[in-house]
Amino acid sequence: SERVFLSWMARDEPIIPAGLRVFAAPCSARCSASLTARRPADQNRPMASHGTAYTSTAIVMHWLAGVLILCGFALGVSLQDLPMSPQTLRLYGYHKWIGITVFLLAVMRLAWRIAHPPPAPETMPAWQSRAAAAAHALLYALMLVIPLSGWIYSSAAGVQVVYLGLVPLPDMVPKDKALANVLKAVHATSNYALLALVTVHAGAAVKHHWVDRDDVLRRML
């Protein structure tokens, strides 16, 4: 009996009498199937493959643009309540640098998108595909329009933009106070529209990840 016990232990098998094994086998199969069924969907779903993911360059530019947009918006809002001073002017300069950088990133992203087409979209309802395409087009448009409106507004206000404190940009229009007031409103309204669109964009990505359980968000990580 000791040899039989040691043999069972070496095989790492449960000690089940031979007469009961006929009942134990179906039970073991059912338990295994139950555990597999209860396993979270994320563990059974593979990560996005290279063929369905964005390129590393596209991913870096995407997240960099997102961070800069949020930083630029927060800085722009905080400037509204600050009294004019050398420090305030310096912060305005930082705000403009962020805007020009976002503009350049948008141009680079569009060029990269043309040279490296994005992966095929995930399968989703037609209305979601149309909404996603429209949101992306509007995001790119605002990333171009907002910095340009700020640049023109600065020119109309009589303040030249010097990118990074090193590269003076030409004035887009002559000094014009009335035009500056209009452009200021356009610039502010466009920024709030961009913030709302970014919020919807992020919310849709979270919904796809946690509710739809697809790879929409994973492709950009």
N, C-alpha and C positions, 0 to 999 in steps of 0.2 A: 504493500500500500504506500510505503514511503517513496518508492521509485515512481509510482504513478503520480503521486502528488508533485514530486520534483519535475516530472515531465510536463505536467500541466503548467507549472510556474514558469518553466523555460519558454513555453510557447506563448505566454502572456494571454491565455484564453480563460474565460470564465469557467469555473468548475460546475458543470451542469451534468447531471446524470444522463446517461445515454437515452433512457426512456423519455426524458423531457425535452430532448433537443428538437424533436419534431414540432413541439409547441413553441420553443424559444426562437426558432429561425424566423417564422412569420412576424413574431413580436418585434424582433430586432430590425427587420426590414421596415415595419410600420413606424418604429421609433425614429429610424434614420430618415425616412421620408418626411416625418413630422418636423424634425429639426431643420431639414433643408427648406421646408415650406416657411418656417418661422424666421429664417435667416433674413436680415434686413436686405432690401432690394439693392442698396449701394454695394453690398459685398458680392453680389452676383453679377453686377454690371461692370464691365471693363472700363478703364479710363479711356478718355478720348485718344485715339491713335494719331500719329503724325499726319495722316491723310485728312483727318477731320478737325485738326487744331490749327490755330493761326500760327504764323511764324513768330519766332522769338522777338524779332524787330518790331513786328506789329503789336505784340503784347506789351513790350516796354513802352512804345509810343502811346498806346491806349491808356495805360495806367498813369503815365507821366502827365498826359494831357488832363486826365481826371483830377489828379492832385493839384495841378496848377490852376485849373478852373475854380476849384473850391477855395484855394488860397487867395486867388485874385478877387473872387466875390467877397470873401470875408474881409479882406483888406479894403476893398472899395466901400463896403458898408460902414466900416469903422471910421473911414476918413470923413464921412459926412458930418460928424459931430465934433471934429477936432478944429481948434482955432488955427488960423494960418500962422505958420512958424517955419523956421528952417527944417525942423524935424518932420513937420507935416509935408513940406515940399519933397523931402527925401522919400517919405512913404509913398507919395504920389508917383515918384520916379520908379519905385519898386513895382507899384501897380501897373504902370505902363510897360515895364520890362516883362512882367508876367504875361500881359496881353499880347505883346509882340511875339513872345516865345510860343504862346498857344497858336497864334496865327501861322508861324513857321512850322510848327508841328502838324497843323491841319494840312498845310500844303505838302509836307513830307509824307503824311499818311495817305493822302490821295494819290500821290505819285507811286508810293509803295504798293497801294491797293491795285493800281493799274498794272504794275510790273509783276506783282504776286497776287493773283486773284484769291479772294478769301475762300475758305472751304464751303462746300455745299451746305445750305441751311438745313437745320433740323426739320424733321417732319412735324408739321403743326397745321392747325386750321388755316384756311386761305386768308381769313380776315386778320389773323395774327401775323402772317407773313407780310401782308400789305402794310399793316401798322408798323412792323419792325423796319421795313424798308423806308417808309415815310419818316419815321423817327430818326433813323441814321442820316438820311439826306438833310433833315432839318438841323440835326446836331452839327454836321459839317458846315452847313450854311451859317449858323450862328457863330461857330468858331472862327469863321472868316469875317463876318459882318461886324461882330462886336469889337474886335481889336481895330478894325478900320474906322468904325464910327468914333471910337475913342481917340484915334490918331487925328482924324479930321476935326473932332471937337477941340482937341488940344491946339491944333493949328488955328482954328477960328477964335480961340481964346487968347491967341498971341503967345503961346508957350510951345517952344520947339521940343520935340521928343528926341532924347539922346539915349539910344539903346545901350543898356549896360554901362551908361556913363562914358562910353567910348565912341559910339557910332551915331553922329547926328543925322536924323532923318529929315528929309525935305518937308517943308510945310505943304500940306495938301491944298489949302485954301488960304486966302489972305485973312487978316484979322477982321472978324465980323461978330459983334456981340449978339445980335439977334439970331444969327445962324448958330452960334455957340449954344444959346439957350435951347434951341430946337434939338441940336445934336446931343446935348446933355440928357434930355428926356428920352431920346431914342436909345442912347447908350444904356441908361438905367433900365428902361423897359425891356430891352433885349437881354440884359443880364438876368433879370428875374425870369424871363421866359426860358433861358438856358438852364437856370437852376431847376425850374419845374420839370423840364424835359430830362435832365440828368437824373432827377429823383424818380421819374417814371421809368427811365431806362434801367436804373439800379433795381427798382422794385420788380420789374419784369424778369430780370436775371435771377433774382432770389426766388421768384415764383417758379421759374423753370427748374431751378435746382432742387427746391424742397417740395414742390407740389407735383410738377410734371415729371420730375426725376429723369430729366434728359441731360444732354451734355452741352447745352448752350453756354452755361457759365464756365464749365471745365475747359472749353476750347480756348478761353482767354486767360487761363491761369498757367 
